[in-house]
Amino acid sequence: MNKKIAIIGGGNLGKSIATGLLRANAVRPEDLTITRRKIQFLLSFSEQGVNVTSDNHKAVNESDIVIFCVKPHKINDILSSVKSDILKKKPIVISTVTGVKLTELAGILGSTTISLYRAMPNIAISVGESMTCISTNSQDEVQNNTIAGLFNVMGHSAFVDDDLMGAATVLAASGIAFAMRYIRAAMQAGIEIGFSSELSKQIVTQTVKGASILLQENNIHPESEIDKVTTPRGITITGLSKMELHGFSSSLVQGVLASFEKIKEVK
Ligand SMILES: NC(=O)c1ccc[n+]([C@@H]2O[C@H](COP(=O)([O-])OP(=O)(O)OC[C@H]3O[C@@H](n4cnc5c(N)ncnc54)[C@H](OP(=O)(O)O)[C@@H]3O)[C@@H](O)[C@H]2O)c1
């Protein structure tokens, strides 16, 4: 992509996006700028030739796409402080900030003519495997394709209604943690039945990866694959029934719903 990109807020997600962009060769290091106040924590990026600064104005003024990756309680102040730069330079603005709607972002900027996007990736963006939900106020198909393309080089993306971005946060961004917890629990069980921690991790992670790819490539429902591996009176169905007895599916659904309730309190 032949565009200059700024990431405002080089924390966990900002650094993951920067890593994903560089890994995919989606931007040249010299066309990428990352900002934060404690720039000493961005040394690994400056060593690669990425522009690292605490000057948000400079970052916005020199970029075609500006991605805001700051905490929800900070977005108002930070976006307000670079408002005049954005209105003058008119970059494409992307916010990854949880719980702040497109209408609120437009309100802070005092403009409905700036193209605004919200993107909700997860930290697997650093390895090119994010699921990123995007919402926008832009009707510009070409620009929308550009933004989808930006995130597609770092995984998959889907446009959703802005009202679904909270749900996207829970299912995809928090979802990474939920998936990790499944993996950790399965690894623990693997150790109980005889594997070393390392081998248990290898078996479980590859099994989860295989399950995901099967579902993605064949476009099938998980239950039809489960049917293929559950012999009547067999080993797998015995394990599944025991898991459900202890609330496996129900606890997952309840956890997602609890996170979804909590997200309404953000800010
Ligand atoms: N982590 C995820 O998986 C994830 C996924 C999707 C969405 N999100 C959302 O993305 C946002 C960032 O999350 P995060 O986990 O990356 O948080 P984080 O690690 O706290 O990163 C935020 C960064 O903003 C920087 N910052 C603070 N004030 C700044 C300023 N005035 N100018 C420039 N940078 C400033 C901070 O660095 P300094 O203190 O050095 O300035 C900090 O490193 C949040 O709104 C979160 O809800 C996160």
The ligand as a Gaussian input file, in Angstrom:
#p B3LYP/6-31G(d) Opt

LIG

0 1
 N       -5.560000      -4.913000      23.249000
 C       -6.506000      -5.406000      22.441000
 O       -6.565000      -6.610000      22.168000
 C       -7.530000      -4.499000      21.811000
 C       -8.307000      -5.000000      20.771000
 C       -9.218000      -4.167000      20.159000
 C       -9.364000      -2.857000      20.605000
 N       -8.616000      -2.395000      21.644000
 C       -8.769000      -0.995000      22.063000
 O       -7.613000      -0.306000      21.597000
 C       -7.275000       0.730000      22.512000
 C       -5.827000       0.536000      22.973000
 O       -5.750000      -0.652000      23.740000
 P       -4.344000      -1.195000      24.252000
 O       -4.611000      -2.489000      24.863000
 O       -3.342000      -1.108000      23.159000
 O       -4.003000      -0.087000      25.374000
 P       -2.570000       0.358000      25.887000
 O       -1.631000      -0.799000      25.847000
 O       -2.777000       1.062000      27.186000
 O       -2.073000       1.397000      24.784000
 C       -2.497000       2.736000      24.757000
 C       -1.276000       3.578000      24.485000
 O       -1.662000       4.939000      24.337000
 C       -0.511000       5.705000      24.657000
 N       -0.899000       7.076000      24.938000
 C       -1.446000       7.593000      26.043000
 N       -1.578000       8.921000      25.922000
 C       -1.090000       9.240000      24.687000
 C       -0.961000      10.455000      23.977000
 N       -1.342000      11.638000      24.500000
 N       -0.447000      10.414000      22.737000
 C       -0.052000       9.251000      22.170000
 N       -0.147000       8.056000      22.817000
 C       -0.671000       8.064000      24.056000
 C        0.062000       5.000000      25.882000
 O        1.488000       5.127000      25.937000
 P        2.182000       6.279000      26.809000
 O        1.676000       6.142000      28.203000
 O        3.641000       6.013000      26.642000
 O        1.772000       7.563000      26.160000
 C       -0.272000       3.537000      25.640000
 O        0.859000       2.801000      25.246000
 C       -8.275000       0.669000      23.639000
 O       -9.285000       1.618000      23.434000
 C       -8.814000      -0.744000      23.549000
 O      -10.114000      -0.814000      24.042000
 C       -7.692000      -3.181000      22.230000

